[in-house]
Amino acid sequence: MLTTQYAKGLEGIRVNAADPGYTATDLNGHSGPQTVTEGTDAIVALATEGAGAGSGRLVSRHGEIAWS
């Protein structure tokens, strides 16, 4: 939960984490069920959010994930 600590300590800067999911890449012998393009969905969503978006969040391609 380093992300939440940075988010609290860096006021005015959004700090979030992205979970790309199990993506087919060279690293795993292309065994993941989703494409690289699908794996970047969460990253692109975070990068293109508006200025009022939250900080300290964990986001997947399907939306926000609760910290466990």
CHARMM-style PDB file with segment names, atoms N, HN, CA, C and O in Angstrom:
ATOM      1  N   MET     1       0.814  -1.196   0.000  1.00  0.00      PROA
ATOM      2  CA  MET     1       0.000   0.000   0.000  1.00  0.00      PROA
ATOM      3  C   MET     1       0.856   1.258   0.000  1.00  0.00      PROA
ATOM      4  O   MET     1       0.473   2.300   0.530  1.00  0.00      PROA
ATOM      5  N   LEU     2       2.009   1.127  -0.602  1.00  0.00      PROA
ATOM      6  HN  LEU     2       2.320   0.280  -1.033  1.00  0.00      PROA
ATOM      7  CA  LEU     2       2.889   2.272  -0.748  1.00  0.00      PROA
ATOM      8  C   LEU     2       2.191   3.386  -1.528  1.00  0.00      PROA
ATOM      9  O   LEU     2       2.423   4.570  -1.283  1.00  0.00      PROA
ATOM     10  N   THR     3       1.341   2.993  -2.463  1.00  0.00      PROA
ATOM     11  HN  THR     3       1.153   2.032  -2.662  1.00  0.00      PROA
ATOM     12  CA  THR     3       0.601   3.968  -3.267  1.00  0.00      PROA
ATOM     13  C   THR     3      -0.219   4.896  -2.385  1.00  0.00      PROA
ATOM     14  O   THR     3      -0.223   6.108  -2.601  1.00  0.00      PROA
ATOM     15  N   THR     4      -0.907   4.349  -1.401  1.00  0.00      PROA
ATOM     16  HN  THR     4      -0.904   3.365  -1.226  1.00  0.00      PROA
ATOM     17  CA  THR     4      -1.743   5.193  -0.529  1.00  0.00      PROA
ATOM     18  C   THR     4      -0.888   6.117   0.325  1.00  0.00      PROA
ATOM     19  O   THR     4      -1.288   7.249   0.595  1.00  0.00      PROA
ATOM     20  N   GLN     5       0.271   5.658   0.750  1.00  0.00      PROA
ATOM     21  HN  GLN     5       0.596   4.738   0.530  1.00  0.00      PROA
ATOM     22  CA  GLN     5       1.153   6.505   1.548  1.00  0.00      PROA
ATOM     23  C   GLN     5       1.700   7.667   0.717  1.00  0.00      PROA
ATOM     24  O   GLN     5       1.755   8.801   1.193  1.00  0.00      PROA
ATOM     25  N   TYR     6       2.098   7.388  -0.511  1.00  0.00      PROA
ATOM     26  HN  TYR     6       2.053   6.467  -0.898  1.00  0.00      PROA
ATOM     27  CA  TYR     6       2.536   8.470  -1.399  1.00  0.00      PROA
ATOM     28  C   TYR     6       1.391   9.437  -1.675  1.00  0.00      PROA
ATOM     29  O   TYR     6       1.591  10.651  -1.675  1.00  0.00      PROA
ATOM     30  N   ALA     7       0.198   8.909  -1.910  1.00  0.00      PROA
ATOM     31  HN  ALA     7       0.035   7.923  -1.910  1.00  0.00      PROA
ATOM     32  CA  ALA     7      -0.960   9.762  -2.190  1.00  0.00      PROA
ATOM     33  C   ALA     7      -1.242  10.709  -1.026  1.00  0.00      PROA
ATOM     34  O   ALA     7      -1.593  11.870  -1.235  1.00  0.00      PROA
ATOM     35  N   LYS     8      -1.089  10.213   0.193  1.00  0.00      PROA
ATOM     36  HN  LYS     8      -0.803   9.270   0.364  1.00  0.00      PROA
ATOM     37  CA  LYS     8      -1.306  11.059   1.380  1.00  0.00      PROA
ATOM     38  C   LYS     8      -0.197  12.087   1.552  1.00  0.00      PROA
ATOM     39  O   LYS     8      -0.450  13.220   1.964  1.00  0.00      PROA
ATOM     40  N   GLY     9       1.033  11.689   1.236  1.00  0.00      PROA
ATOM     41  HN  GLY     9       1.238  10.769   0.902  1.00  0.00      PROA
ATOM     42  CA  GLY     9       2.175  12.557   1.469  1.00  0.00      PROA
ATOM     43  C   GLY     9       2.459  13.567   0.381  1.00  0.00      PROA
ATOM     44  O   GLY     9       3.169  14.544   0.621  1.00  0.00      PROA
ATOM     45  N   LEU    10       1.931  13.363  -0.790  1.00  0.00      PROA
ATOM     46  HN  LEU    10       1.354  12.570  -0.984  1.00  0.00      PROA
ATOM     47  CA  LEU    10       2.206  14.248  -1.923  1.00  0.00      PROA
ATOM     48  C   LEU    10       0.944  14.987  -2.346  1.00  0.00      PROA
ATOM     49  O   LEU    10       0.357  14.690  -3.387  1.00  0.00      PROA
ATOM     50  N   GLU    11       0.542  15.932  -1.545  1.00  0.00      PROA
ATOM     51  HN  GLU    11       1.019  16.173  -0.700  1.00  0.00      PROA
ATOM     52  CA  GLU    11      -0.670  16.703  -1.864  1.00  0.00      PROA
ATOM     53  C   GLU    11      -0.500  17.413  -3.197  1.00  0.00      PROA
ATOM     54  O   GLU    11       0.569  17.942  -3.502  1.00  0.00      PROA
ATOM     55  N   GLY    12      -1.558  17.419  -3.977  1.00  0.00      PROA
ATOM     56  HN  GLY    12      -2.426  16.989  -3.729  1.00  0.00      PROA
ATOM     57  CA  GLY    12      -1.532  18.083  -5.275  1.00  0.00      PROA
ATOM     58  C   GLY    12      -1.001  17.203  -6.399  1.00  0.00      PROA
ATOM     59  O   GLY    12      -0.994  17.610  -7.561  1.00  0.00      PROA
ATOM     60  N   ILE    13      -0.556  15.999  -6.054  1.00  0.00      PROA
ATOM     61  HN  ILE    13      -0.561  15.668  -5.110  1.00  0.00      PROA
ATOM     62  CA  ILE    13      -0.071  15.054  -7.065  1.00  0.00      PROA
ATOM     63  C   ILE    13      -0.898  13.776  -6.941  1.00  0.00      PROA
ATOM     64  O   ILE    13      -1.024  13.220  -5.850  1.00  0.00      PROA
ATOM     65  N   ARG    14      -1.457  13.313  -8.050  1.00  0.00      PROA
ATOM     66  HN  ARG    14      -1.355  13.765  -8.937  1.00  0.00      PROA
ATOM     67  CA  ARG    14      -2.208  12.049  -8.024  1.00  0.00      PROA
ATOM     68  C   ARG    14      -1.250  10.879  -8.105  1.00  0.00      PROA
ATOM     69  O   ARG    14      -0.379  10.841  -8.974  1.00  0.00      PROA
ATOM     70  N   VAL    15      -1.409   9.927  -7.202  1.00  0.00      PROA
ATOM     71  HN  VAL    15      -2.117   9.958  -6.496  1.00  0.00      PROA
ATOM     72  CA  VAL    15      -0.588   8.716  -7.197  1.00  0.00      PROA
ATOM     73  C   VAL    15      -1.538   7.525  -7.182  1.00  0.00      PROA
ATOM     74  O   VAL    15      -2.301   7.346  -6.233  1.00  0.00      PROA
ATOM     75  N   ASN    16      -1.492   6.719  -8.222  1.00  0.00      PROA
ATOM     76  HN  ASN    16      -0.872   6.864  -8.993  1.00  0.00      PROA
ATOM     77  CA  ASN    16      -2.361   5.550  -8.346  1.00  0.00      PROA
ATOM     78  C   ASN    16      -1.549   4.360  -8.837  1.00  0.00      PROA
ATOM     79  O   ASN    16      -0.446   4.526  -9.359  1.00  0.00      PROA
ATOM     80  N   ALA    17      -2.092   3.167  -8.671  1.00  0.00      PROA
ATOM     81  HN  ALA    17      -2.987   3.032  -8.248  1.00  0.00      PROA
ATOM     82  CA  ALA    17      -1.444   1.947  -9.160  1.00  0.00      PROA
ATOM     83  C   ALA    17      -2.362   1.274 -10.173  1.00  0.00      PROA
ATOM     84  O   ALA    17      -3.585   1.295 -10.037  1.00  0.00      PROA
ATOM     85  N   ALA    18      -1.749   0.677 -11.189  1.00  0.00      PROA
ATOM     86  HN  ALA    18      -0.756   0.660 -11.299  1.00  0.00      PROA
ATOM     87  CA  ALA    18      -2.509  -0.025 -12.222  1.00  0.00      PROA
ATOM     88  C   ALA    18      -2.165  -1.509 -12.198  1.00  0.00      PROA
ATOM     89  O   ALA    18      -0.995  -1.884 -12.123  1.00  0.00      PROA
ATOM     90  N   ASP    19      -3.189  -2.345 -12.263  1.00  0.00      PROA
ATOM     91  HN  ASP    19      -4.139  -2.041 -12.324  1.00  0.00      PROA
ATOM     92  CA  ASP    19      -3.011  -3.796 -12.362  1.00  0.00      PROA
ATOM     93  C   ASP    19      -3.332  -4.189 -13.796  1.00  0.00      PROA
ATOM     94  O   ASP    19      -4.496  -4.157 -14.194  1.00  0.00      PROA
ATOM     95  N   PRO    20      -2.320  -4.560 -14.584  1.00  0.00      PROA
ATOM     96  CA  PRO    20      -2.573  -4.895 -15.980  1.00  0.00      PROA
ATOM     97  C   PRO    20      -3.250  -6.251 -16.172  1.00  0.00      PROA
ATOM     98  O   PRO    20      -3.731  -6.549 -17.266  1.00  0.00      PROA
ATOM     99  N   GLY    21      -3.293  -7.069 -15.131  1.00  0.00      PROA
ATOM    100  HN  GLY    21      -2.902  -6.827 -14.243  1.00  0.00      PROA
ATOM    101  CA  GLY    21      -3.872  -8.398 -15.270  1.00  0.00      PROA
ATOM    102  C   GLY    21      -2.892  -9.359 -15.918  1.00  0.00      PROA
ATOM    103  O   GLY    21      -1.773  -8.979 -16.262  1.00  0.00      PROA
ATOM    104  N   TYR    22      -3.312 -10.598 -16.083  1.00  0.00      PROA
ATOM    105  HN  TYR    22      -4.221 -10.907 -15.804  1.00  0.00      PROA
ATOM    106  CA  TYR    22      -2.460 -11.639 -16.650  1.00  0.00      PROA
ATOM    107  C   TYR    22      -2.480 -11.502 -18.167  1.00  0.00      PROA
ATOM    108  O   TYR    22      -3.401 -11.961 -18.843  1.00  0.00      PROA
ATOM    109  N   THR    23      -1.450 -10.865 -18.673  1.00  0.00      PROA
ATOM    110  HN  THR    23      -0.702 -10.492 -18.124  1.00  0.00      PROA
ATOM    111  CA  THR    23      -1.373 -10.490 -20.077  1.00  0.00      PROA
ATOM    112  C   THR    23      -0.363 -11.363 -20.820  1.00  0.00      PROA
ATOM    113  O   THR    23       0.710 -11.656 -20.292  1.00  0.00      PROA
ATOM    114  N   ALA    24      -0.696 -11.771 -22.021  1.00  0.00      PROA
ATOM    115  HN  ALA    24      -1.568 -11.533 -22.449  1.00  0.00      PROA
ATOM    116  CA  ALA    24       0.194 -12.597 -22.847  1.00  0.00      PROA
ATOM    117  C   ALA    24       1.399 -11.784 -23.295  1.00  0.00      PROA
ATOM    118  O   ALA    24       1.276 -10.892 -24.134  1.00  0.00      PROA
ATOM    119  N   THR    25       2.564 -12.093 -22.734  1.00  0.00      PROA
ATOM    120  HN  THR    25       2.664 -12.818 -22.052  1.00  0.00      PROA
ATOM    121  CA  THR    25       3.806 -11.409 -23.091  1.00  0.00      PROA
ATOM    122  C   THR    25       4.929 -12.433 -23.247  1.00  0.00      PROA
ATOM    123  O   THR    25       4.750 -13.614 -22.948  1.00  0.00      PROA
ATOM    124  N   ASP    26       6.086 -11.967 -23.718  1.00  0.00      PROA
ATOM    125  HN  ASP    26       6.231 -11.008 -23.960  1.00  0.00      PROA
ATOM    126  CA  ASP    26       7.256 -12.847 -23.819  1.00  0.00      PROA
ATOM    127  C   ASP    26       7.647 -13.381 -22.446  1.00  0.00      PROA
ATOM    128  O   ASP    26       8.129 -14.507 -22.329  1.00  0.00      PROA
ATOM    129  N   LEU    27       7.440 -12.575 -21.410  1.00  0.00      PROA
ATOM    130  HN  LEU    27       7.049 -11.660 -21.505  1.00  0.00      PROA
ATOM    131  CA  LEU    27       7.843 -12.947 -20.054  1.00  0.00      PROA
ATOM    132  C   LEU    27       7.165 -14.225 -19.570  1.00  0.00      PROA
ATOM    133  O   LEU    27       7.773 -15.010 -18.842  1.00  0.00      PROA
ATOM    134  N   ASN    28       5.918 -14.441 -19.964  1.00  0.00      PROA
ATOM    135  HN  ASN    28       5.424 -13.804 -20.555  1.00  0.00      PROA
ATOM    136  CA  ASN    28       5.195 -15.643 -19.516  1.00  0.00      PROA
ATOM    137  C   ASN    28       4.908 -16.621 -20.660  1.00  0.00      PROA
ATOM    138  O   ASN    28       3.985 -17.431 -20.573  1.00  0.00      PROA
ATOM    139  N   GLY    29       5.698 -16.541 -21.723  1.00  0.00      PROA
ATOM    140  HN  GLY    29       6.448 -15.883 -21.794  1.00  0.00      PROA
ATOM    141  CA  GLY    29       5.509 -17.455 -22.850  1.00  0.00      PROA
ATOM    142  C   GLY    29       4.177 -17.276 -23.552  1.00  0.00      PROA
ATOM    143  O   GLY    29       3.654 -18.223 -24.140  1.00  0.00      PROA
ATOM    144  N   HSD    30       3.621 -16.071 -23.498  1.00  0.00      PROA
ATOM    145  HN  HSD    30       4.047 -15.302 -23.020  1.00  0.00      PROA
ATOM    146  CA  HSD    30       2.338 -15.718 -24.123  1.00  0.00      PROA
ATOM    147  C   HSD    30       1.184 -16.585 -23.606  1.00  0.00      PROA
ATOM    148  O   HSD    30       0.266 -16.926 -24.351  1.00  0.00      PROA
ATOM    149  N   SER    31       1.251 -16.935 -22.316  1.00  0.00      PROA
ATOM    150  HN  SER    31       1.998 -16.658 -21.710  1.00  0.00      PROA
ATOM    151  CA  SER    31       0.201 -17.787 -21.740  1.00  0.00      PROA
ATOM    152  C   SER    31      -0.961 -17.000 -21.133  1.00  0.00      PROA
ATOM    153  O   SER    31      -1.960 -17.604 -20.741  1.00  0.00      PROA
ATOM    154  N   GLY    32      -0.862 -15.691 -21.044  1.00  0.00      PROA
ATOM    155  HN  GLY    32      -0.051 -15.201 -21.361  1.00  0.00      PROA
ATOM    156  CA  GLY    32      -1.951 -14.896 -20.486  1.00  0.00      PROA
ATOM    157  C   GLY    32      -3.165 -14.873 -21.390  1.00  0.00      PROA
ATOM    158  O   GLY    32      -3.026 -14.960 -22.610  1.00  0.00      PROA
ATOM    159  N   PRO    33      -4.358 -14.755 -20.815  1.00  0.00      PROA
ATOM    160  CA  PRO    33      -5.590 -14.784 -21.615  1.00  0.00      PROA
ATOM    161  C   PRO    33      -5.936 -13.472 -22.318  1.00  0.00      PROA
ATOM    162  O   PRO    33      -6.854 -13.433 -23.138  1.00  0.00      PROA
ATOM    163  N   GLN    34      -5.214 -12.406 -22.005  1.00  0.00      PROA
ATOM    164  HN  GLN    34      -4.469 -12.438 -21.339  1.00  0.00      PROA
ATOM    165  CA  GLN    34      -5.558 -11.136 -22.655  1.00  0.00      PROA
ATOM    166  C   GLN    34      -4.369 -10.601 -23.442  1.00  0.00      PROA
ATOM    167  O   GLN    34      -3.220 -10.962 -23.186  1.00  0.00      PROA
ATOM    168  N   THR    35      -4.664  -9.737 -24.400  1.00  0.00      PROA
ATOM    169  HN  THR    35      -5.597  -9.443 -24.608  1.00  0.00      PROA
ATOM    170  CA  THR    35      -3.633  -9.158 -25.261  1.00  0.00      PROA
ATOM    171  C   THR    35      -2.894  -8.043 -24.536  1.00  0.00      PROA
ATOM    172  O   THR    35      -3.335  -7.569 -23.489  1.00  0.00      PROA
ATOM    173  N   VAL    36      -1.780  -7.636 -25.097  1.00  0.00      PROA
ATOM    174  HN  VAL    36      -1.422  -8.021 -25.947  1.00  0.00      PROA
ATOM    175  CA  VAL    36      -1.032  -6.519 -24.534  1.00  0.00      PROA
ATOM    176  C   VAL    36      -1.881  -5.253 -24.565  1.00  0.00      PROA
ATOM    177  O   VAL    36      -1.843  -4.460 -23.624  1.00  0.00      PROA
ATOM    178  N   THR    37      -2.636  -5.059 -25.624  1.00  0.00      PROA
ATOM    179  HN  THR    37      -2.666  -5.703 -26.389  1.00  0.00      PROA
ATOM    180  CA  THR    37      -3.519  -3.899 -25.716  1.00  0.00      PROA
ATOM    181  C   THR    37      -4.525  -3.887 -24.575  1.00  0.00      PROA
ATOM    182  O   THR    37      -4.770  -2.839 -23.978  1.00  0.00      PROA
ATOM    183  N   GLU    38      -5.112  -5.042 -24.265  1.00  0.00      PROA
ATOM    184  HN  GLU    38      -4.913  -5.893 -24.750  1.00  0.00      PROA
ATOM    185  CA  GLU    38      -6.051  -5.126 -23.148  1.00  0.00      PROA
ATOM    186  C   GLU    38      -5.333  -4.876 -21.818  1.00  0.00      PROA
ATOM    187  O   GLU    38      -5.911  -4.299 -20.897  1.00  0.00      PROA
ATOM    188  N   GLY    39      -4.079  -5.310 -21.721  1.00  0.00      PROA
ATOM    189  HN  GLY    39      -3.609  -5.779 -22.469  1.00  0.00      PROA
ATOM    190  CA  GLY    39      -3.305  -5.103 -20.508  1.00  0.00      PROA
ATOM    191  C   GLY    39      -2.973  -3.653 -20.231  1.00  0.00      PROA
ATOM    192  O   GLY    39      -2.702  -3.279 -19.090  1.00  0.00      PROA
ATOM    193  N   THR    40      -2.992  -2.834 -21.272  1.00  0.00      PROA
ATOM    194  HN  THR    40      -3.212  -3.137 -22.199  1.00  0.00      PROA
ATOM    195  CA  THR    40      -2.699  -1.406 -21.087  1.00  0.00      PROA
ATOM    196  C   THR    40      -3.940  -0.569 -20.781  1.00  0.00      PROA
ATOM    197  O   THR    40      -3.813   0.628 -20.522  1.00  0.00      PROA
ATOM    198  N   ASP    41      -5.123  -1.156 -20.804  1.00  0.00      PROA
ATOM    199  HN  ASP    41      -5.226  -2.128 -21.015  1.00  0.00      PROA
ATOM    200  CA  ASP    41      -6.360  -0.395 -20.595  1.00  0.00      PROA
ATOM    201  C   ASP    41      -6.356   0.400 -19.291  1.00  0.00      PROA
ATOM    202  O   ASP    41      -6.743   1.568 -19.287  1.00  0.00      PROA
ATOM    203  N   ALA    42      -5.928  -0.205 -18.191  1.00  0.00      PROA
ATOM    204  HN  ALA    42      -5.614  -1.154 -18.194  1.00  0.00      PROA
ATOM    205  CA  ALA    42      -5.934   0.482 -16.899  1.00  0.00      PROA
ATOM    206  C   ALA    42      -4.949   1.647 -16.895  1.00  0.00      PROA
ATOM    207  O   ALA    42      -5.235   2.706 -16.337  1.00  0.00      PROA
ATOM    208  N   ILE    43      -3.798   1.450 -17.515  1.00  0.00      PROA
ATOM    209  HN  ILE    43      -3.566   0.589 -17.969  1.00  0.00      PROA
ATOM    210  CA  ILE    43      -2.772   2.489 -17.557  1.00  0.00      PROA
ATOM    211  C   ILE    43      -3.253   3.677 -18.374  1.00  0.00      PROA
ATOM    212  O   ILE    43      -3.089   4.828 -17.968  1.00  0.00      PROA
ATOM    213  N   VAL    44      -3.844   3.395 -19.522  1.00  0.00      PROA
ATOM    214  HN  VAL    44      -3.977   2.461 -19.853  1.00  0.00      PROA
ATOM    215  CA  VAL    44      -4.367   4.470 -20.372  1.00  0.00      PROA
ATOM    216  C   VAL    44      -5.509   5.202 -19.665  1.00  0.00      PROA
ATOM    217  O   VAL    44      -5.599   6.428 -19.735  1.00  0.00      PROA
ATOM    218  N   ALA    45      -6.374   4.459 -18.989  1.00  0.00      PROA
ATOM    219  HN  ALA    45      -6.301   3.464 -18.931  1.00  0.00      PROA
ATOM    220  CA  ALA    45      -7.489   5.091 -18.265  1.00  0.00      PROA
ATOM    221  C   ALA    45      -6.967   6.044 -17.192  1.00  0.00      PROA
ATOM    222  O   ALA    45      -7.473   7.157 -17.058  1.00  0.00      PROA
ATOM    223  N   LEU    46      -5.964   5.622 -16.432  1.00  0.00      PROA
ATOM    224  HN  LEU    46      -5.553   4.717 -16.541  1.00  0.00      PROA
ATOM    225  CA  LEU    46      -5.400   6.498 -15.400  1.00  0.00      PROA
ATOM    226  C   LEU    46      -4.717   7.716 -16.016  1.00  0.00      PROA
ATOM    227  O   LEU    46      -4.839   8.826 -15.498  1.00  0.00      PROA
ATOM    228  N   ALA    47      -4.004   7.510 -17.112  1.00  0.00      PROA
ATOM    229  HN  ALA    47      -3.905   6.608 -17.533  1.00  0.00      PROA
ATOM    230  CA  ALA    47      -3.266   8.605 -17.743  1.00  0.00      PROA
ATOM    231  C   ALA    47      -4.173   9.645 -18.376  1.00  0.00      PROA
ATOM    232  O   ALA    47      -3.766  10.793 -18.555  1.00  0.00      PROA
ATOM    233  N   THR    48      -5.380   9.265 -18.713  1.00  0.00      PROA
ATOM    234  HN  THR    48      -5.711   8.332 -18.568  1.00  0.00      PROA
ATOM    235  CA  THR    48      -6.281  10.196 -19.405  1.00  0.00      PROA
ATOM    236  C   THR    48      -7.410  10.715 -18.526  1.00  0.00      PROA
ATOM    237  O   THR    48      -8.324  11.375 -19.021  1.00  0.00      PROA
ATOM    238  N   GLU    49      -7.360  10.429 -17.233  1.00  0.00      PROA
ATOM    239  HN  GLU    49      -6.618   9.893 -16.830  1.00  0.00      PROA
ATOM    240  CA  GLU    49      -8.402  10.941 -16.323  1.00  0.00      PROA
ATOM    241  C   GLU    49      -8.312  12.454 -16.198  1.00  0.00      PROA
ATOM    242  O   GLU    49      -7.258  13.054 -16.407  1.00  0.00      PROA
ATOM    243  N   GLY    50      -9.421  13.039 -15.859  1.00  0.00      PROA
ATOM    244  HN  GLY    50     -10.277  12.551 -15.689  1.00  0.00      PROA
ATOM    245  CA  GLY    50      -9.463  14.476 -15.648  1.00  0.00      PROA
ATOM    246  C   GLY    50      -8.780  14.884 -14.353  1.00  0.00      PROA
ATOM    247  O   GLY    50      -8.419  14.041 -13.533  1.00  0.00      PROA
ATOM    248  N   ALA    51      -8.611  16.177 -14.181  1.00  0.00      PROA
ATOM    249  HN  ALA    51      -8.904  16.863 -14.848  1.00  0.00      PROA
ATOM    250  CA  ALA    51      -7.891  16.717 -13.031  1.00  0.00      PROA
ATOM    251  C   ALA    51      -8.547  16.382 -11.693  1.00  0.00      PROA
ATOM    252  O   ALA    51      -7.851  16.330 -10.679  1.00  0.00      PROA
ATOM    253  N   GLY    52      -9.839  16.157 -11.653  1.00  0.00      PROA
ATOM    254  HN  GLY    52     -10.405  16.199 -12.476  1.00  0.00      PROA
ATOM    255  CA  GLY    52     -10.546  15.896 -10.407  1.00  0.00      PROA
ATOM    256  C   GLY    52     -10.558  14.435  -9.980  1.00  0.00      PROA
ATOM    257  O   GLY    52     -11.200  14.093  -8.987  1.00  0.00      PROA
ATOM    258  N   ALA    53      -9.863  13.568 -10.707  1.00  0.00      PROA
ATOM    259  HN  ALA    53      -9.341  13.846 -11.514  1.00  0.00      PROA
ATOM    260  CA  ALA    53      -9.867  12.138 -10.386  1.00  0.00      PROA
ATOM    261  C   ALA    53      -9.138  11.892  -9.066  1.00  0.00      PROA
ATOM    262  O   ALA    53      -8.288  12.683  -8.659  1.00  0.00      PROA
ATOM    263  N   GLY    54      -9.477  10.793  -8.408  1.00  0.00      PROA
ATOM    264  HN  GLY    54     -10.168  10.150  -8.738  1.00  0.00      PROA
ATOM    265  CA  GLY    54      -8.936  10.487  -7.097  1.00  0.00      PROA
ATOM    266  C   GLY    54      -7.489  10.026  -7.114  1.00  0.00      PROA
ATOM    267  O   GLY    54      -6.897   9.789  -8.167  1.00  0.00      PROA
ATOM    268  N   SER    55      -6.939   9.909  -5.912  1.00  0.00      PROA
ATOM    269  HN  SER    55      -7.420  10.102  -5.057  1.00  0.00      PROA
ATOM    270  CA  SER    55      -5.563   9.487  -5.731  1.00  0.00      PROA
ATOM    271  C   SER    55      -5.528   8.341  -4.722  1.00  0.00      PROA
ATOM    272  O   SER    55      -6.444   8.197  -3.912  1.00  0.00      PROA
ATOM    273  N   GLY    56      -4.483   7.534  -4.768  1.00  0.00      PROA
ATOM    274  HN  GLY    56      -3.739   7.650  -5.425  1.00  0.00      PROA
ATOM    275  CA  GLY    56      -4.353   6.425  -3.830  1.00  0.00      PROA
ATOM    276  C   GLY    56      -5.175   5.209  -4.200  1.00  0.00      PROA
ATOM    277  O   GLY    56      -5.518   4.406  -3.332  1.00  0.00      PROA
ATOM    278  N   ARG    57      -5.496   5.060  -5.474  1.00  0.00      PROA
ATOM    279  HN  ARG    57      -5.218   5.712  -6.179  1.00  0.00      PROA
ATOM    280  CA  ARG    57      -6.378   3.982  -5.927  1.00  0.00      PROA
ATOM    281  C   ARG    57      -5.604   2.876  -6.643  1.00  0.00      PROA
ATOM    282  O   ARG    57      -4.507   3.099  -7.157  1.00  0.00      PROA
ATOM    283  N   LEU    58      -6.188   1.695  -6.666  1.00  0.00      PROA
ATOM    284  HN  LEU    58      -7.078   1.514  -6.249  1.00  0.00      PROA
ATOM    285  CA  LEU    58      -5.704   0.572  -7.456  1.00  0.00      PROA
ATOM    286  C   LEU    58      -6.744   0.313  -8.532  1.00  0.00      PROA
ATOM    287  O   LEU    58      -7.915   0.092  -8.225  1.00  0.00      PROA
ATOM    288  N   VAL    59      -6.326   0.338  -9.790  1.00  0.00      PROA
ATOM    289  HN  VAL    59      -5.374   0.517 -10.040  1.00  0.00      PROA
ATOM    290  CA  VAL    59      -7.264   0.264 -10.904  1.00  0.00      PROA
ATOM    291  C   VAL    59      -6.868  -0.872 -11.853  1.00  0.00      PROA
ATOM    292  O   VAL    59      -5.694  -1.040 -12.183  1.00  0.00      PROA
ATOM    293  N   SER    60      -7.864  -1.645 -12.284  1.00  0.00      PROA
ATOM    294  HN  SER    60      -8.818  -1.508 -12.016  1.00  0.00      PROA
ATOM    295  CA  SER    60      -7.656  -2.663 -13.310  1.00  0.00      PROA
ATOM    296  C   SER    60      -8.403  -2.219 -14.557  1.00  0.00      PROA
ATOM    297  O   SER    60      -9.008  -1.148 -14.575  1.00  0.00      PROA
ATOM    298  N   ARG    61      -8.362  -3.035 -15.592  1.00  0.00      PROA
ATOM    299  HN  ARG    61      -7.870  -3.906 -15.577  1.00  0.00      PROA
ATOM    300  CA  ARG    61      -9.072  -2.661 -16.821  1.00  0.00      PROA
ATOM    301  C   ARG    61     -10.582  -2.667 -16.624  1.00  0.00      PROA
ATOM    302  O   ARG    61     -11.318  -2.134 -17.455  1.00  0.00      PROA
ATOM    303  N   HSD    62     -11.050  -3.269 -15.528  1.00  0.00      PROA
ATOM    304  HN  HSD    62     -10.452  -3.702 -14.854  1.00  0.00      PROA
ATOM    305  CA  HSD    62     -12.486  -3.342 -15.243  1.00  0.00      PROA
ATOM    306  C   HSD    62     -12.947  -2.284 -14.240  1.00  0.00      PROA
ATOM    307  O   HSD    62     -14.134  -2.214 -13.922  1.00  0.00      PROA
ATOM    308  N   GLY    63     -12.031  -1.470 -13.744  1.00  0.00      PROA
ATOM    309  HN  GLY    63     -11.067  -1.528 -14.002  1.00  0.00      PROA
ATOM    310  CA  GLY    63     -12.386  -0.421 -12.806  1.00  0.00      PROA
ATOM    311  C   GLY    63     -11.550  -0.477 -11.537  1.00  0.00      PROA
ATOM    312  O   GLY    63     -10.530  -1.163 -11.478  1.00  0.00      PROA
ATOM    313  N   GLU    64     -11.993   0.251 -10.533  1.00  0.00      PROA
ATOM    314  HN  GLU    64     -12.822   0.809 -10.582  1.00  0.00      PROA
ATOM    315  CA  GLU    64     -11.254   0.349  -9.278  1.00  0.00      PROA
ATOM    316  C   GLU    64     -11.341  -0.951  -8.482  1.00  0.00      PROA
ATOM    317  O   GLU    64     -12.389  -1.594  -8.424  1.00  0.00      PROA
ATOM    318  N   ILE    65     -10.216  -1.322  -7.869  1.00  0.00      PROA
ATOM    319  HN  ILE    65      -9.365  -0.800  -7.915  1.00  0.00      PROA
ATOM    320  CA  ILE    65     -10.122  -2.531  -7.048  1.00  0.00      PROA
ATOM    321  C   ILE    65      -9.920  -2.098  -5.600  1.00  0.00      PROA
ATOM    322  O   ILE    65      -9.173  -1.158  -5.329  1.00  0.00      PROA
ATOM    323  N   ALA    66     -10.581  -2.778  -4.673  1.00  0.00      PROA
ATOM    324  HN  ALA    66     -11.188  -3.541  -4.893  1.00  0.00      PROA
ATOM    325  CA  ALA    66     -10.388  -2.476  -3.249  1.00  0.00      PROA
ATOM    326  C   ALA    66      -9.024  -2.981  -2.799  1.00  0.00      PROA
ATOM    327  O   ALA    66      -8.606  -4.076  -3.176  1.00  0.00      PROA
ATOM    328  N   TRP    67      -8.333  -2.183  -1.991  1.00  0.00      PROA
ATOM    329  HN  TRP    67      -8.673  -1.294  -1.685  1.00  0.00      PROA
ATOM    330  CA  TRP    67      -7.074  -2.632  -1.400  1.00  0.00      PROA
ATOM    331  C   TRP    67      -7.395  -3.728  -0.411  1.00  0.00      PROA
ATOM    332  O   TRP    67      -8.349  -3.605   0.356  1.00  0.00      PROA
ATOM    333  N   SER    68      -6.619  -4.798  -0.412  1.00  0.00      PROA
ATOM    334  HN  SER    68      -5.844  -4.898  -1.036  1.00  0.00      PROA
ATOM    335  CA  SER    68      -6.880  -5.884   0.551  1.00  0.00      PROA
ATOM    336  C   SER    68      -5.762  -6.010   1.547  1.00  0.00      PROA
ATOM    337  OT1 SER    68      -5.814  -6.868   2.427  1.00  0.00      PROA
TER     338      SER     68
END
